[in-house]
Amino acid sequence: MKGLIIAVLVLMVATPVFARTSCEEVKQQIEAKLEAKGVKNYSLKIVPNDKVEEEKGDGKVVGSCDGGTQKIIYTREK
């Protein structure tokens, strides 16, 4: 019984590691939050982790997706 409980707990902790959230889904959630706050004139860009620094510029990383392999960058447009 103790082994079963431990196995269930390990699986519950490991599940988020294996779950891959769609980048488009995360981007839509972020857009909905920004629009609900009245934010206008912005862009969201999905980039691979190894391209974040060169793509970020004045932007800010606001999300992660695809199992942590990509980031979503928010940039305020002028």
Protein Blocks (a to p, Z undefined) as FASTA:
>chain_A
ZZmmmmmmmmmmmmmmmpccdfklmmmmmmmmmmmnopahiadddddfklmmmmnmmmcc
fbdeehhpaccdddddZZ
